[in-house]
Amino acid sequence: MYIVIAGGGKVGEYLATVLLESGNEVAIIERDDDVADRLSMILQGRYLVVRGDGCDSRYQEDAGIRKADVFVAATGQDDNNLVSCEIASRIYDVGRCIARVNAPKNQRIFRALGIESISSTEMIANLIEEETLMGSVNVVSSLTHGNVILTEVAVPHMRYHSNDEGVPAFEVELPENSLIVAVSTKDDVEVVSEDTRLFPGDTVVIASDRDKVSEVRATFREL
């Protein structure tokens, strides 16, 4: 994928490093000359560093925003992140825009505008990486304590079960320490019961150990 990141501070640098290591192409827009110079020297892989303001459409153009699969606003200023995401989404029609939110109280504003927002750097990286590996996987949240993580997975078109009749949720053989807890359909959201059936297009919420996410993902690919 081609990802454009606005903001080359610690968050932007971390994201760029993780994504480049996974073979993605990354462009970073950074207004501070010293930070931009440093990124140019330390990053490895297929990357571009643009010196400029991510809230300015000119610099988004220079970063290749028209071909971007994902735009991430990762500065320390929520207002800048909001504006840059709006430009990427509304002017350049980027399919997915994710914003770092520094003040939790501002998250409702991003949500009201339909912008994905999250406060954890690691979770932003997971959001992008999961999308690379399986189109409709999304890390919802890490629980406050322990290693348990909630993950959203879209049920794909199934090869080994009837797409018309669906598959009973309890028949999905998830890895150890993993559990389907809820299902979202076009019409409703329900807590999983013994009668719940899964159909292509449904979204399931799974609680699992963090290191089991890739196995969970693989399970749904094999339905």
Secondary structure, DSSP 8 states (H G I E B T S, - for coil): -EEEEE--SHHHHHHHHHHHHTT-EEEEEES-HHHHHHHHHH--SSEEEEES-TTSHHHHHHTTGGG-SEEEE-SS-HHHHHHHHHIIIIIT--SEEEEE-SSGGGHHHHHHTT-EEES-HHHHHHHHHHHHHSTTEEEEEE-SSTTEEEEEEE----SSS-TTT-EEGGGS---TTEEEEEEE-SS-EEE--TT-EE-TT-EEEEEEEGGGHHHHHHHHHT-
